[in-house]
Amino acid sequence: MSDDVGDAEAVSQTPVAQRAVESVAAGVDVVLTVSPADAAPISPALADRAGGDEAFARRVTESAGRVLALGEWFGQLTC
C-alpha cells in the first residue's frame, strides 16, 4: 500500500498519475491519495500502461486478486 501519492513532496515534480503507475510497477497493490483531483488521472494512467504493457497488465491483475482475496478473508465480499 502506498502513502498518499498526491502529497509526496520529494517527488512533487512528477505527475500524480506517473507516481501511481511507478508505484504499482514497483509492487504496490493499493495506491492511496486523499485528493479527488489527484485520484481522477490515476485509473486512466494505470489502464493506459496496462493496455500497452503485458507484464504491467499481469501485475495489475495480480494486485487486484490480492486485494479481493483480502476483502474476502475479512468477509467484505458478498458476491
PDB file of N, CA, C and O in Angstrom:
ATOM      1  N   MET A   1       0.854  -1.166   0.000  1.00  0.00           N
ATOM      2  CA  MET A   1       0.000   0.000   0.000  1.00  0.00           C
ATOM      3  C   MET A   1       0.900   1.228   0.000  1.00  0.00           C
ATOM      4  O   MET A   1       1.879   1.302   0.742  1.00  0.00           O
ATOM      5  N   SER A   2       0.553   2.176  -0.836  1.00  0.00           N
ATOM      6  CA  SER A   2       1.349   3.397  -0.903  1.00  0.00           C
ATOM      7  C   SER A   2       0.935   4.381   0.181  1.00  0.00           C
ATOM      8  O   SER A   2      -0.106   4.232   0.821  1.00  0.00           O
ATOM      9  N   ASP A   3       1.756   5.362   0.364  1.00  0.00           N
ATOM     10  CA  ASP A   3       1.379   6.542   1.124  1.00  0.00           C
ATOM     11  C   ASP A   3       0.596   7.422   0.143  1.00  0.00           C
ATOM     12  O   ASP A   3       0.384   7.015  -1.000  1.00  0.00           O
ATOM     13  N   ASP A   4       0.174   8.580   0.547  1.00  0.00           N
ATOM     14  CA  ASP A   4      -0.574   9.496  -0.324  1.00  0.00           C
ATOM     15  C   ASP A   4       0.317   9.943  -1.481  1.00  0.00           C
ATOM     16  O   ASP A   4       1.235  10.740  -1.286  1.00  0.00           O
ATOM     17  N   VAL A   5       0.048   9.432  -2.689  1.00  0.00           N
ATOM     18  CA  VAL A   5       0.882   9.784  -3.840  1.00  0.00           C
ATOM     19  C   VAL A   5       0.697  11.234  -4.262  1.00  0.00           C
ATOM     20  O   VAL A   5       1.548  11.785  -4.960  1.00  0.00           O
ATOM     21  N   GLY A   6      -0.385  11.853  -3.856  1.00  0.00           N
ATOM     22  CA  GLY A   6      -0.616  13.249  -4.204  1.00  0.00           C
ATOM     23  C   GLY A   6       0.106  14.216  -3.305  1.00  0.00           C
ATOM     24  O   GLY A   6       0.264  15.386  -3.655  1.00  0.00           O
ATOM     25  N   ASP A   7       0.548  13.754  -2.153  1.00  0.00           N
ATOM     26  CA  ASP A   7       1.165  14.636  -1.176  1.00  0.00           C
ATOM     27  C   ASP A   7       2.616  14.230  -0.912  1.00  0.00           C
ATOM     28  O   ASP A   7       3.114  14.332   0.210  1.00  0.00           O
ATOM     29  N   ALA A   8       3.267  13.778  -1.951  1.00  0.00           N
ATOM     30  CA  ALA A   8       4.645  13.315  -1.820  1.00  0.00           C
ATOM     31  C   ALA A   8       5.595  14.434  -2.228  1.00  0.00           C
ATOM     32  O   ALA A   8       5.893  14.609  -3.409  1.00  0.00           O
ATOM     33  N   GLU A   9       6.060  15.176  -1.256  1.00  0.00           N
ATOM     34  CA  GLU A   9       6.897  16.355  -1.507  1.00  0.00           C
ATOM     35  C   GLU A   9       8.178  16.005  -2.269  1.00  0.00           C
ATOM     36  O   GLU A   9       8.601  16.757  -3.148  1.00  0.00           O
ATOM     37  N   ALA A  10       8.785  14.886  -1.942  1.00  0.00           N
ATOM     38  CA  ALA A  10      10.064  14.525  -2.554  1.00  0.00           C
ATOM     39  C   ALA A  10       9.974  14.327  -4.065  1.00  0.00           C
ATOM     40  O   ALA A  10      10.963  14.494  -4.778  1.00  0.00           O
ATOM     41  N   VAL A  11       8.783  13.970  -4.549  1.00  0.00           N
ATOM     42  CA  VAL A  11       8.603  13.745  -5.992  1.00  0.00           C
ATOM     43  C   VAL A  11       7.533  14.676  -6.568  1.00  0.00           C
ATOM     44  O   VAL A  11       6.830  14.323  -7.515  1.00  0.00           O
ATOM     45  N   SER A  12       7.424  15.849  -5.990  1.00  0.00           N
ATOM     46  CA  SER A  12       6.356  16.776  -6.387  1.00  0.00           C
ATOM     47  C   SER A  12       6.454  17.219  -7.845  1.00  0.00           C
ATOM     48  O   SER A  12       5.470  17.706  -8.402  1.00  0.00           O
ATOM     49  N   GLN A  13       7.604  17.062  -8.468  1.00  0.00           N
ATOM     50  CA  GLN A  13       7.750  17.438  -9.879  1.00  0.00           C
ATOM     51  C   GLN A  13       7.249  16.344 -10.823  1.00  0.00           C
ATOM     52  O   GLN A  13       7.136  16.571 -12.028  1.00  0.00           O
ATOM     53  N   THR A  14       6.951  15.166 -10.285  1.00  0.00           N
ATOM     54  CA  THR A  14       6.446  14.050 -11.084  1.00  0.00           C
ATOM     55  C   THR A  14       4.926  14.043 -11.019  1.00  0.00           C
ATOM     56  O   THR A  14       4.367  14.100  -9.924  1.00  0.00           O
ATOM     57  N   PRO A  15       4.233  13.975 -12.169  1.00  0.00           N
ATOM     58  CA  PRO A  15       2.769  13.965 -12.148  1.00  0.00           C
ATOM     59  C   PRO A  15       2.223  12.808 -11.296  1.00  0.00           C
ATOM     60  O   PRO A  15       2.803  11.723 -11.248  1.00  0.00           O
ATOM     61  N   VAL A  16       1.108  13.069 -10.636  1.00  0.00           N
ATOM     62  CA  VAL A  16       0.498  12.088  -9.732  1.00  0.00           C
ATOM     63  C   VAL A  16       0.222  10.772 -10.445  1.00  0.00           C
ATOM     64  O   VAL A  16       0.485   9.709  -9.883  1.00  0.00           O
ATOM     65  N   ALA A  17      -0.296  10.813 -11.651  1.00  0.00           N
ATOM     66  CA  ALA A  17      -0.603   9.578 -12.384  1.00  0.00           C
ATOM     67  C   ALA A  17       0.665   8.759 -12.618  1.00  0.00           C
ATOM     68  O   ALA A  17       0.643   7.533 -12.507  1.00  0.00           O
ATOM     69  N   GLN A  18       1.760   9.429 -12.940  1.00  0.00           N
ATOM     70  CA  GLN A  18       3.030   8.724 -13.149  1.00  0.00           C
ATOM     71  C   GLN A  18       3.522   8.115 -11.845  1.00  0.00           C
ATOM     72  O   GLN A  18       4.058   7.007 -11.841  1.00  0.00           O
ATOM     73  N   ARG A  19       3.345   8.826 -10.742  1.00  0.00           N
ATOM     74  CA  ARG A  19       3.733   8.281  -9.433  1.00  0.00           C
ATOM     75  C   ARG A  19       2.965   6.999  -9.155  1.00  0.00           C
ATOM     76  O   ARG A  19       3.535   6.019  -8.676  1.00  0.00           O
ATOM     77  N   ALA A  20       1.670   7.008  -9.456  1.00  0.00           N
ATOM     78  CA  ALA A  20       0.833   5.829  -9.216  1.00  0.00           C
ATOM     79  C   ALA A  20       1.288   4.653 -10.070  1.00  0.00           C
ATOM     80  O   ALA A  20       1.419   3.534  -9.575  1.00  0.00           O
ATOM     81  N   VAL A  21       1.528   4.906 -11.346  1.00  0.00           N
ATOM     82  CA  VAL A  21       1.973   3.837 -12.252  1.00  0.00           C
ATOM     83  C   VAL A  21       3.308   3.273 -11.778  1.00  0.00           C
ATOM     84  O   VAL A  21       3.492   2.056 -11.750  1.00  0.00           O
ATOM     85  N   GLU A  22       4.226   4.135 -11.413  1.00  0.00           N
ATOM     86  CA  GLU A  22       5.536   3.674 -10.948  1.00  0.00           C
ATOM     87  C   GLU A  22       5.411   2.901  -9.632  1.00  0.00           C
ATOM     88  O   GLU A  22       6.160   1.954  -9.396  1.00  0.00           O
ATOM     89  N   SER A  23       4.477   3.298  -8.786  1.00  0.00           N
ATOM     90  CA  SER A  23       4.259   2.588  -7.527  1.00  0.00           C
ATOM     91  C   SER A  23       3.770   1.170  -7.777  1.00  0.00           C
ATOM     92  O   SER A  23       4.271   0.219  -7.177  1.00  0.00           O
ATOM     93  N   VAL A  24       2.796   1.031  -8.662  1.00  0.00           N
ATOM     94  CA  VAL A  24       2.278  -0.302  -8.982  1.00  0.00           C
ATOM     95  C   VAL A  24       3.359  -1.145  -9.650  1.00  0.00           C
ATOM     96  O   VAL A  24       3.506  -2.327  -9.337  1.00  0.00           O
ATOM     97  N   ALA A  25       4.106  -0.553 -10.556  1.00  0.00           N
ATOM     98  CA  ALA A  25       5.192  -1.285 -11.216  1.00  0.00           C
ATOM     99  C   ALA A  25       6.228  -1.775 -10.205  1.00  0.00           C
ATOM    100  O   ALA A  25       6.863  -2.810 -10.406  1.00  0.00           O
ATOM    101  N   ALA A  26       6.390  -1.025  -9.125  1.00  0.00           N
ATOM    102  CA  ALA A  26       7.363  -1.393  -8.092  1.00  0.00           C
ATOM    103  C   ALA A  26       6.824  -2.404  -7.083  1.00  0.00           C
ATOM    104  O   ALA A  26       7.567  -2.885  -6.228  1.00  0.00           O
ATOM    105  N   GLY A  27       5.521  -2.729  -7.180  1.00  0.00           N
ATOM    106  CA  GLY A  27       4.973  -3.755  -6.304  1.00  0.00           C
ATOM    107  C   GLY A  27       3.849  -3.333  -5.392  1.00  0.00           C
ATOM    108  O   GLY A  27       3.348  -4.151  -4.619  1.00  0.00           O
ATOM    109  N   VAL A  28       3.436  -2.080  -5.456  1.00  0.00           N
ATOM    110  CA  VAL A  28       2.338  -1.605  -4.613  1.00  0.00           C
ATOM    111  C   VAL A  28       1.023  -2.174  -5.133  1.00  0.00           C
ATOM    112  O   VAL A  28       0.771  -2.146  -6.338  1.00  0.00           O
ATOM    113  N   ASP A  29       0.185  -2.690  -4.241  1.00  0.00           N
ATOM    114  CA  ASP A  29      -1.123  -3.223  -4.629  1.00  0.00           C
ATOM    115  C   ASP A  29      -2.231  -2.184  -4.519  1.00  0.00           C
ATOM    116  O   ASP A  29      -3.201  -2.236  -5.276  1.00  0.00           O
ATOM    117  N   VAL A  30      -2.106  -1.252  -3.598  1.00  0.00           N
ATOM    118  CA  VAL A  30      -3.140  -0.238  -3.361  1.00  0.00           C
ATOM    119  C   VAL A  30      -2.471   1.134  -3.364  1.00  0.00           C
ATOM    120  O   VAL A  30      -1.581   1.402  -2.556  1.00  0.00           O
ATOM    121  N   VAL A  31      -2.903   1.995  -4.274  1.00  0.00           N
ATOM    122  CA  VAL A  31      -2.369   3.352  -4.370  1.00  0.00           C
ATOM    123  C   VAL A  31      -3.337   4.290  -3.659  1.00  0.00           C
ATOM    124  O   VAL A  31      -4.527   4.325  -3.974  1.00  0.00           O
ATOM    125  N   LEU A  32      -2.819   5.047  -2.700  1.00  0.00           N
ATOM    126  CA  LEU A  32      -3.660   5.949  -1.920  1.00  0.00           C
ATOM    127  C   LEU A  32      -3.443   7.400  -2.322  1.00  0.00           C
ATOM    128  O   LEU A  32      -2.328   7.811  -2.640  1.00  0.00           O
ATOM    129  N   THR A  33      -4.522   8.165  -2.302  1.00  0.00           N
ATOM    130  CA  THR A  33      -4.471   9.611  -2.387  1.00  0.00           C
ATOM    131  C   THR A  33      -5.692  10.155  -1.684  1.00  0.00           C
ATOM    132  O   THR A  33      -6.756   9.537  -1.722  1.00  0.00           O
ATOM    133  N   VAL A  34      -5.559  11.287  -1.049  1.00  0.00           N
ATOM    134  CA  VAL A  34      -6.676  11.861  -0.310  1.00  0.00           C
ATOM    135  C   VAL A  34      -7.433  12.902  -1.119  1.00  0.00           C
ATOM    136  O   VAL A  34      -8.529  13.308  -0.733  1.00  0.00           O
ATOM    137  N   SER A  35      -6.870  13.332  -2.222  1.00  0.00           N
ATOM    138  CA  SER A  35      -7.484  14.376  -3.032  1.00  0.00           C
ATOM    139  C   SER A  35      -8.226  13.797  -4.232  1.00  0.00           C
ATOM    140  O   SER A  35      -7.624  13.097  -5.046  1.00  0.00           O
ATOM    141  N   PRO A  36      -9.536  14.079  -4.357  1.00  0.00           N
ATOM    142  CA  PRO A  36     -10.265  13.614  -5.542  1.00  0.00           C
ATOM    143  C   PRO A  36      -9.643  14.110  -6.848  1.00  0.00           C
ATOM    144  O   PRO A  36      -9.660  13.398  -7.852  1.00  0.00           O
ATOM    145  N   ALA A  37      -9.103  15.305  -6.839  1.00  0.00           N
ATOM    146  CA  ALA A  37      -8.469  15.834  -8.054  1.00  0.00           C
ATOM    147  C   ALA A  37      -7.235  15.017  -8.425  1.00  0.00           C
ATOM    148  O   ALA A  37      -6.951  14.827  -9.608  1.00  0.00           O
ATOM    149  N   ASP A  38      -6.508  14.537  -7.433  1.00  0.00           N
ATOM    150  CA  ASP A  38      -5.347  13.687  -7.707  1.00  0.00           C
ATOM    151  C   ASP A  38      -5.773  12.292  -8.143  1.00  0.00           C
ATOM    152  O   ASP A  38      -5.083  11.653  -8.937  1.00  0.00           O
ATOM    153  N   ALA A  39      -6.904  11.815  -7.631  1.00  0.00           N
ATOM    154  CA  ALA A  39      -7.363  10.467  -7.955  1.00  0.00           C
ATOM    155  C   ALA A  39      -7.837  10.343  -9.404  1.00  0.00           C
ATOM    156  O   ALA A  39      -7.684   9.288 -10.019  1.00  0.00           O
ATOM    157  N   ALA A  40      -8.403  11.401  -9.939  1.00  0.00           N
ATOM    158  CA  ALA A  40      -9.006  11.350 -11.278  1.00  0.00           C
ATOM    159  C   ALA A  40      -8.078  10.810 -12.360  1.00  0.00           C
ATOM    160  O   ALA A  40      -8.531   9.986 -13.154  1.00  0.00           O
ATOM    161  N   PRO A  41      -6.824  11.210 -12.448  1.00  0.00           N
ATOM    162  CA  PRO A  41      -5.982  10.713 -13.547  1.00  0.00           C
ATOM    163  C   PRO A  41      -5.345   9.344 -13.300  1.00  0.00           C
ATOM    164  O   PRO A  41      -4.735   8.776 -14.207  1.00  0.00           O
ATOM    165  N   ILE A  42      -5.479   8.814 -12.095  1.00  0.00           N
ATOM    166  CA  ILE A  42      -4.766   7.575 -11.768  1.00  0.00           C
ATOM    167  C   ILE A  42      -5.308   6.364 -12.525  1.00  0.00           C
ATOM    168  O   ILE A  42      -4.535   5.640 -13.153  1.00  0.00           O
ATOM    169  N   SER A  43      -6.602   6.132 -12.480  1.00  0.00           N
ATOM    170  CA  SER A  43      -7.165   4.953 -13.158  1.00  0.00           C
ATOM    171  C   SER A  43      -6.875   4.947 -14.652  1.00  0.00           C
ATOM    172  O   SER A  43      -6.441   3.924 -15.182  1.00  0.00           O
ATOM    173  N   PRO A  44      -7.105   6.071 -15.354  1.00  0.00           N
ATOM    174  CA  PRO A  44      -6.770   6.074 -16.788  1.00  0.00           C
ATOM    175  C   PRO A  44      -5.283   5.811 -17.047  1.00  0.00           C
ATOM    176  O   PRO A  44      -4.935   5.142 -18.020  1.00  0.00           O
ATOM    177  N   ALA A  45      -4.414   6.327 -16.191  1.00  0.00           N
ATOM    178  CA  ALA A  45      -2.975   6.102 -16.381  1.00  0.00           C
ATOM    179  C   ALA A  45      -2.620   4.631 -16.199  1.00  0.00           C
ATOM    180  O   ALA A  45      -1.827   4.075 -16.960  1.00  0.00           O
ATOM    181  N   LEU A  46      -3.212   4.007 -15.186  1.00  0.00           N
ATOM    182  CA  LEU A  46      -2.964   2.573 -14.976  1.00  0.00           C
ATOM    183  C   LEU A  46      -3.503   1.757 -16.146  1.00  0.00           C
ATOM    184  O   LEU A  46      -2.838   0.835 -16.617  1.00  0.00           O
ATOM    185  N   ALA A  47      -4.699   2.089 -16.616  1.00  0.00           N
ATOM    186  CA  ALA A  47      -5.293   1.366 -17.749  1.00  0.00           C
ATOM    187  C   ALA A  47      -4.485   1.565 -19.023  1.00  0.00           C
ATOM    188  O   ALA A  47      -4.289   0.621 -19.788  1.00  0.00           O
ATOM    189  N   ASP A  48      -4.015   2.783 -19.255  1.00  0.00           N
ATOM    190  CA  ASP A  48      -3.204   3.047 -20.444  1.00  0.00           C
ATOM    191  C   ASP A  48      -1.919   2.236 -20.433  1.00  0.00           C
ATOM    192  O   ASP A  48      -1.546   1.631 -21.438  1.00  0.00           O
ATOM    193  N   ARG A  49      -1.252   2.229 -19.299  1.00  0.00           N
ATOM    194  CA  ARG A  49       0.001   1.463 -19.190  1.00  0.00           C
ATOM    195  C   ARG A  49      -0.273  -0.026 -19.355  1.00  0.00           C
ATOM    196  O   ARG A  49       0.473  -0.724 -20.042  1.00  0.00           O
ATOM    197  N   ALA A  50      -1.338  -0.513 -18.727  1.00  0.00           N
ATOM    198  CA  ALA A  50      -1.674  -1.941 -18.830  1.00  0.00           C
ATOM    199  C   ALA A  50      -2.037  -2.321 -20.260  1.00  0.00           C
ATOM    200  O   ALA A  50      -1.750  -3.433 -20.703  1.00  0.00           O
ATOM    201  N   GLY A  51      -2.665  -1.400 -20.979  1.00  0.00           N
ATOM    202  CA  GLY A  51      -3.044  -1.676 -22.367  1.00  0.00           C
ATOM    203  C   GLY A  51      -1.861  -1.838 -23.299  1.00  0.00           C
ATOM    204  O   GLY A  51      -1.968  -2.497 -24.333  1.00  0.00           O
ATOM    205  N   GLY A  52      -0.736  -1.244 -22.942  1.00  0.00           N
ATOM    206  CA  GLY A  52       0.432  -1.324 -23.808  1.00  0.00           C
ATOM    207  C   GLY A  52       1.590  -2.120 -23.240  1.00  0.00           C
ATOM    208  O   GLY A  52       2.656  -2.183 -23.852  1.00  0.00           O
ATOM    209  N   ASP A  53       1.399  -2.723 -22.092  1.00  0.00           N
ATOM    210  CA  ASP A  53       2.491  -3.425 -21.415  1.00  0.00           C
ATOM    211  C   ASP A  53       1.931  -4.676 -20.754  1.00  0.00           C
ATOM    212  O   ASP A  53       1.316  -4.610 -19.689  1.00  0.00           O
ATOM    213  N   GLU A  54       2.152  -5.814 -21.398  1.00  0.00           N
ATOM    214  CA  GLU A  54       1.570  -7.074 -20.918  1.00  0.00           C
ATOM    215  C   GLU A  54       2.038  -7.438 -19.511  1.00  0.00           C
ATOM    216  O   GLU A  54       1.249  -7.937 -18.708  1.00  0.00           O
ATOM    217  N   ALA A  55       3.286  -7.198 -19.212  1.00  0.00           N
ATOM    218  CA  ALA A  55       3.799  -7.515 -17.869  1.00  0.00           C
ATOM    219  C   ALA A  55       3.129  -6.625 -16.816  1.00  0.00           C
ATOM    220  O   ALA A  55       2.795  -7.090 -15.727  1.00  0.00           O
ATOM    221  N   PHE A  56       2.937  -5.358 -17.144  1.00  0.00           N
ATOM    222  CA  PHE A  56       2.268  -4.457 -16.211  1.00  0.00           C
ATOM    223  C   PHE A  56       0.811  -4.872 -16.036  1.00  0.00           C
ATOM    224  O   PHE A  56       0.285  -4.821 -14.924  1.00  0.00           O
ATOM    225  N   ALA A  57       0.164  -5.277 -17.103  1.00  0.00           N
ATOM    226  CA  ALA A  57      -1.231  -5.739 -17.019  1.00  0.00           C
ATOM    227  C   ALA A  57      -1.333  -6.945 -16.085  1.00  0.00           C
ATOM    228  O   ALA A  57      -2.267  -7.037 -15.288  1.00  0.00           O
ATOM    229  N   ARG A  58      -0.380  -7.865 -16.183  1.00  0.00           N
ATOM    230  CA  ARG A  58      -0.367  -9.022 -15.266  1.00  0.00           C
ATOM    231  C   ARG A  58      -0.176  -8.550 -13.833  1.00  0.00           C
ATOM    232  O   ARG A  58      -0.800  -9.074 -12.911  1.00  0.00           O
ATOM    233  N   ARG A  59       0.677  -7.572 -13.653  1.00  0.00           N
ATOM    234  CA  ARG A  59       0.940  -7.017 -12.316  1.00  0.00           C
ATOM    235  C   ARG A  59      -0.327  -6.432 -11.708  1.00  0.00           C
ATOM    236  O   ARG A  59      -0.616  -6.659 -10.533  1.00  0.00           O
ATOM    237  N   VAL A  60      -1.094  -5.672 -12.512  1.00  0.00           N
ATOM    238  CA  VAL A  60      -2.352  -5.083 -12.040  1.00  0.00           C
ATOM    239  C   VAL A  60      -3.356  -6.183 -11.702  1.00  0.00           C
ATOM    240  O   VAL A  60      -4.046  -6.104 -10.686  1.00  0.00           O
ATOM    241  N   THR A  61      -3.438  -7.200 -12.543  1.00  0.00           N
ATOM    242  CA  THR A  61      -4.348  -8.319 -12.298  1.00  0.00           C
ATOM    243  C   THR A  61      -3.972  -9.051 -11.011  1.00  0.00           C
ATOM    244  O   THR A  61      -4.843  -9.419 -10.223  1.00  0.00           O
ATOM    245  N   GLU A  62      -2.685  -9.258 -10.804  1.00  0.00           N
ATOM    246  CA  GLU A  62      -2.230  -9.905  -9.569  1.00  0.00           C
ATOM    247  C   GLU A  62      -2.577  -9.054  -8.348  1.00  0.00           C
ATOM    248  O   GLU A  62      -3.031  -9.577  -7.331  1.00  0.00           O
ATOM    249  N   SER A  63      -2.363  -7.751  -8.452  1.00  0.00           N
ATOM    250  CA  SER A  63      -2.697  -6.850  -7.343  1.00  0.00           C
ATOM    251  C   SER A  63      -4.182  -6.903  -7.028  1.00  0.00           C
ATOM    252  O   SER A  63      -4.575  -7.012  -5.867  1.00  0.00           O
ATOM    253  N   ALA A  64      -5.003  -6.827  -8.066  1.00  0.00           N
ATOM    254  CA  ALA A  64      -6.454  -6.872  -7.865  1.00  0.00           C
ATOM    255  C   ALA A  64      -6.853  -8.183  -7.180  1.00  0.00           C
ATOM    256  O   ALA A  64      -7.706  -8.194  -6.292  1.00  0.00           O
ATOM    257  N   GLY A  65      -6.234  -9.276  -7.597  1.00  0.00           N
ATOM    258  CA  GLY A  65      -6.524 -10.567  -6.973  1.00  0.00           C
ATOM    259  C   GLY A  65      -6.180 -10.581  -5.494  1.00  0.00           C
ATOM    260  O   GLY A  65      -6.941 -11.109  -4.682  1.00  0.00           O
ATOM    261  N   ARG A  66      -5.033 -10.002  -5.138  1.00  0.00           N
ATOM    262  CA  ARG A  66      -4.644  -9.960  -3.723  1.00  0.00           C
ATOM    263  C   ARG A  66      -5.594  -9.084  -2.913  1.00  0.00           C
ATOM    264  O   ARG A  66      -5.969  -9.439  -1.795  1.00  0.00           O
ATOM    265  N   VAL A  67      -5.979  -7.954  -3.467  1.00  0.00           N
ATOM    266  CA  VAL A  67      -6.890  -7.049  -2.757  1.00  0.00           C
ATOM    267  C   VAL A  67      -8.251  -7.715  -2.573  1.00  0.00           C
ATOM    268  O   VAL A  67      -8.839  -7.630  -1.494  1.00  0.00           O
ATOM    269  N   LEU A  68      -8.752  -8.369  -3.603  1.00  0.00           N
ATOM    270  CA  LEU A  68     -10.038  -9.066  -3.489  1.00  0.00           C
ATOM    271  C   LEU A  68      -9.956 -10.232  -2.503  1.00  0.00           C
ATOM    272  O   LEU A  68     -10.886 -10.453  -1.727  1.00  0.00           O
ATOM    273  N   ALA A  69      -8.861 -10.969  -2.529  1.00  0.00           N
ATOM    274  CA  ALA A  69      -8.696 -12.082  -1.589  1.00  0.00           C
ATOM    275  C   ALA A  69      -8.694 -11.583  -0.147  1.00  0.00           C
ATOM    276  O   ALA A  69      -9.277 -12.214   0.735  1.00  0.00           O
ATOM    277  N   LEU A  70      -8.049 -10.469   0.083  1.00  0.00           N
ATOM    278  CA  LEU A  70      -8.035  -9.893   1.426  1.00  0.00           C
ATOM    279  C   LEU A  70      -9.441  -9.458   1.852  1.00  0.00           C
ATOM    280  O   LEU A  70      -9.852  -9.675   2.992  1.00  0.00           O
ATOM    281  N   GLY A  71     -10.169  -8.843   0.917  1.00  0.00           N
ATOM    282  CA  GLY A  71     -11.541  -8.459   1.212  1.00  0.00           C
ATOM    283  C   GLY A  71     -12.415  -9.658   1.537  1.00  0.00           C
ATOM    284  O   GLY A  71     -13.258  -9.608   2.433  1.00  0.00           O
ATOM    285  N   GLU A  72     -12.200 -10.738   0.792  1.00  0.00           N
ATOM    286  CA  GLU A  72     -12.961 -11.961   1.048  1.00  0.00           C
ATOM    287  C   GLU A  72     -12.591 -12.535   2.416  1.00  0.00           C
ATOM    288  O   GLU A  72     -13.465 -12.974   3.163  1.00  0.00           O
ATOM    289  N   TRP A  73     -11.312 -12.533   2.740  1.00  0.00           N
ATOM    290  CA  TRP A  73     -10.857 -13.056   4.022  1.00  0.00           C
ATOM    291  C   TRP A  73     -11.494 -12.308   5.185  1.00  0.00           C
ATOM    292  O   TRP A  73     -11.797 -12.901   6.220  1.00  0.00           O
ATOM    293  N   PHE A  74     -11.696 -10.995   5.011  1.00  0.00           N
ATOM    294  CA  PHE A  74     -12.335 -10.182   6.047  1.00  0.00           C
ATOM    295  C   PHE A  74     -13.851 -10.187   5.947  1.00  0.00           C
ATOM    296  O   PHE A  74     -14.521  -9.473   6.693  1.00  0.00           O
ATOM    297  N   GLY A  75     -14.403 -10.984   5.036  1.00  0.00           N
ATOM    298  CA  GLY A  75     -15.849 -11.086   4.907  1.00  0.00           C
ATOM    299  C   GLY A  75     -16.507  -9.904   4.249  1.00  0.00           C
ATOM    300  O   GLY A  75     -17.695  -9.661   4.458  1.00  0.00           O
ATOM    301  N   GLN A  76     -15.747  -9.150   3.445  1.00  0.00           N
ATOM    302  CA  GLN A  76     -16.267  -7.952   2.813  1.00  0.00           C
ATOM    303  C   GLN A  76     -16.858  -8.207   1.425  1.00  0.00           C
ATOM    304  O   GLN A  76     -17.530  -7.332   0.878  1.00  0.00           O
ATOM    305  N   LEU A  77     -16.622  -9.378   0.849  1.00  0.00           N
ATOM    306  CA  LEU A  77     -17.188  -9.697  -0.465  1.00  0.00           C
ATOM    307  C   LEU A  77     -18.435 -10.542  -0.277  1.00  0.00           C
ATOM    308  O   LEU A  77     -18.403 -11.578   0.386  1.00  0.00           O
ATOM    309  N   THR A  78     -19.524 -10.093  -0.862  1.00  0.00           N
ATOM    310  CA  THR A  78     -20.774 -10.826  -0.699  1.00  0.00           C
ATOM    311  C   THR A  78     -21.274 -11.444  -2.002  1.00  0.00           C
ATOM    312  O   THR A  78     -22.343 -12.054  -2.027  1.00  0.00           O
ATOM    313  N   CYS A  79     -20.518 -11.294  -3.069  1.00  0.00           N
ATOM    314  CA  CYS A  79     -20.969 -11.877  -4.342  1.00  0.00           C
ATOM    315  C   CYS A  79     -20.159 -13.090  -4.715  1.00  0.00           C
ATOM    316  O   CYS A  79     -20.406 -13.701  -5.755  1.00  0.00           O
TER     317      CYS A  79
END
